[in-house]
Amino acid sequence: DQDNFDVRFLTTLIIGQGFEEDDSDDLIGMDEPDMMALGAGFSCLYETPYADIGLKFLNEILGEHSGQQVELSLEREWEFGDFEFEPGISLQYQSASWTDYYFGVSRSEIRAGRPRYDPGSALNFSAEFMVKYELFPGINWVAMIEYTLLDDTIERSPIVEKDYEIEEFTGI
């Protein structure tokens, strides 16, 4: 940890990626990916006077797919009274084994209208906006919305309906 540079090892639960078979009739007969996996890796953060530059590497370690994800991000924080606003953008690389686990169609999953599909690696683009408000000392309300434009490799999958994802979060 330096004044403007930080490196950390991390472990994280990867929650909610993938699908459940009963999400759509089009998914009947698909092997459901686990809705929870475990990742390990590292993150780096370089703080400049203008923006924070982040790099995160994550490897799935339970053997579900053993894929990797690398994310490069740029964020800026502004304070206005008791509010903090933090817009950001990022590029996220997902390895072929990562995308195949969540978006691929294997031979055993083929059916009419759902051909075999082996996606390659993907590069997704995201934009997010976060708001924080200090309710009490050490207790914050946080809200976030993130829009991710999915790579063509993911979008072309026969089990993917849209070329984007929207994630929303609020909490204390």
C-alpha positions as CSV (number, residue, x, y, z in Angstrom):
1,D,0.0,0.0,0.0
2,Q,1.5,3.3,-1.2
3,D,0.0,6.8,-0.9
4,N,-1.7,6.4,-4.3
5,F,-1.3,2.7,-5.2
6,D,-2.9,-0.3,-3.6
7,V,-2.6,-4.0,-4.4
8,R,-4.8,-6.6,-2.6
9,F,-5.4,-10.3,-2.9
10,L,-9.0,-11.1,-3.0
11,T,-11.6,-13.9,-2.8
12,T,-15.1,-13.3,-3.9
13,L,-18.4,-15.1,-4.3
14,I,-19.6,-15.0,-7.9
15,I,-23.3,-14.8,-7.4
16,G,-26.2,-14.8,-9.8
17,Q,-24.5,-15.3,-13.1
18,G,-26.1,-17.8,-15.4
19,F,-29.7,-18.9,-15.5
20,E,-32.2,-21.4,-14.0
21,E,-33.9,-23.9,-16.4
22,D,-37.4,-22.5,-15.4
23,D,-36.4,-18.9,-16.4
24,S,-37.7,-19.7,-20.0
25,D,-39.1,-22.7,-22.0
26,D,-36.1,-22.1,-24.3
27,L,-33.8,-23.3,-21.5
28,I,-35.5,-26.6,-20.8
29,G,-32.9,-29.4,-21.0
30,M,-29.9,-27.1,-20.3
31,D,-27.5,-27.9,-17.5
32,E,-28.0,-25.1,-15.0
33,P,-24.7,-23.3,-14.1
34,D,-24.2,-23.0,-10.3
35,M,-25.6,-19.7,-9.2
36,M,-22.7,-19.3,-6.9
37,A,-19.0,-19.9,-7.6
38,L,-15.8,-18.8,-5.8
39,G,-13.2,-16.6,-7.3
40,A,-9.7,-15.7,-6.2
41,G,-7.2,-13.2,-7.6
42,F,-6.0,-9.7,-7.0
43,S,-7.0,-6.1,-7.5
44,C,-4.9,-3.0,-8.0
45,L,-6.0,0.6,-7.6
46,Y,-4.0,3.6,-8.8
47,E,-5.4,6.9,-7.6
48,T,-4.7,10.0,-9.6
49,P,-5.9,13.6,-9.0
50,Y,-8.4,13.1,-11.9
51,A,-9.7,9.5,-11.6
52,D,-9.0,6.1,-10.0
53,I,-7.7,3.4,-12.4
54,G,-8.5,-0.2,-11.3
55,L,-7.3,-3.6,-12.5
56,K,-8.9,-6.8,-11.2
57,F,-8.0,-10.4,-12.0
58,L,-10.3,-13.2,-10.9
59,N,-10.0,-17.0,-11.4
60,E,-12.8,-19.4,-10.6
61,I,-11.3,-21.8,-8.1
62,L,-13.9,-24.5,-7.4
63,G,-13.5,-26.2,-10.8
64,E,-16.9,-25.3,-12.1
65,H,-15.4,-23.8,-15.2
66,S,-11.9,-22.6,-14.1
67,G,-12.3,-19.5,-16.2
68,Q,-10.8,-16.1,-15.8
69,Q,-12.1,-12.6,-15.7
70,V,-10.0,-9.4,-16.0
71,E,-11.5,-5.9,-15.5
72,L,-9.9,-2.5,-16.2
73,S,-11.9,0.4,-14.8
74,L,-11.8,4.1,-14.6
75,E,-13.9,5.9,-11.8
76,R,-14.2,9.4,-10.5
77,E,-15.8,10.5,-7.2
78,W,-17.4,13.8,-6.4
79,E,-18.7,15.0,-3.0
80,F,-21.7,17.4,-2.7
81,G,-22.6,17.9,0.9
82,D,-23.5,14.6,2.5
83,F,-23.7,12.9,-1.0
84,E,-21.0,11.1,-2.9
85,F,-21.4,10.5,-6.7
86,E,-19.2,8.0,-8.5
87,P,-19.5,7.4,-12.2
88,G,-17.3,4.8,-13.8
89,I,-16.6,2.8,-17.0
90,S,-14.9,-0.5,-17.4
91,L,-13.8,-3.1,-19.9
92,Q,-14.2,-6.7,-18.8
93,Y,-12.4,-9.6,-20.4
94,Q,-13.9,-13.1,-19.9
95,S,-12.0,-16.2,-21.0
96,A,-13.5,-18.8,-23.3
97,S,-14.1,-21.3,-20.5
98,W,-15.9,-18.6,-18.5
99,T,-18.2,-17.7,-21.4
100,D,-18.8,-21.3,-22.4
101,Y,-19.9,-22.2,-18.9
102,Y,-22.5,-19.5,-18.8
103,F,-23.5,-19.0,-22.4
104,G,-22.5,-22.1,-24.4
105,V,-24.7,-24.9,-25.6
106,S,-23.1,-28.4,-25.4
107,R,-24.0,-31.4,-27.7
108,S,-26.3,-32.9,-25.0
109,E,-28.2,-29.6,-24.8
110,I,-28.9,-29.2,-28.6
111,R,-32.6,-29.2,-29.6
112,A,-34.7,-27.5,-32.3
113,G,-33.9,-23.8,-32.3
114,R,-30.9,-24.3,-30.0
115,P,-27.8,-25.3,-31.9
116,R,-24.5,-26.2,-30.4
117,Y,-22.6,-23.1,-29.5
118,D,-19.0,-22.6,-28.3
119,P,-18.4,-19.0,-27.5
120,G,-14.9,-17.7,-27.5
121,S,-13.5,-15.1,-25.1
122,A,-15.5,-11.9,-24.7
123,L,-14.8,-8.2,-24.0
124,N,-17.7,-6.4,-22.4
125,F,-18.1,-2.7,-21.8
126,S,-19.8,-1.3,-18.7
127,A,-20.9,2.1,-17.4
128,E,-22.1,2.6,-13.9
129,F,-23.3,5.3,-11.5
130,M,-23.2,5.0,-7.7
131,V,-24.6,7.4,-5.1
132,K,-23.7,7.2,-1.4
133,Y,-25.3,9.1,1.5
134,E,-24.1,9.0,5.0
135,L,-27.2,8.3,7.3
136,F,-25.1,8.2,10.5
137,P,-21.4,8.1,11.1
138,G,-20.1,4.9,9.5
139,I,-23.6,4.0,8.1
140,N,-24.3,4.8,4.5
141,W,-27.1,4.3,2.1
142,V,-25.8,3.2,-1.3
143,A,-27.5,2.9,-4.7
144,M,-25.9,1.8,-7.9
145,I,-27.0,1.1,-11.5
146,E,-24.7,-0.5,-14.1
147,Y,-25.3,-1.0,-17.9
148,T,-23.2,-3.7,-19.6
149,L,-23.0,-4.0,-23.3
150,L,-22.2,-7.7,-24.0
151,D,-19.6,-8.8,-26.5
152,D,-20.9,-10.3,-29.8
153,T,-19.6,-13.7,-28.7
154,I,-22.1,-13.7,-25.9
155,E,-24.9,-12.0,-27.8
156,R,-24.9,-14.7,-30.5
157,S,-25.5,-17.5,-28.1
158,P,-28.9,-19.1,-28.7
159,I,-29.7,-18.9,-25.0
160,V,-29.1,-15.1,-24.8
161,E,-32.0,-12.8,-25.6
162,K,-30.5,-9.3,-25.3
163,D,-27.1,-7.7,-26.0
164,Y,-27.0,-5.9,-22.6
165,E,-27.4,-6.4,-18.9
166,I,-28.7,-3.9,-16.4
167,E,-27.8,-4.4,-12.7
168,E,-29.3,-2.3,-9.9
169,F,-28.4,-2.3,-6.2
170,T,-29.4,-0.4,-3.2
171,G,-28.6,-1.1,0.5
172,I,-27.4,0.2,3.8
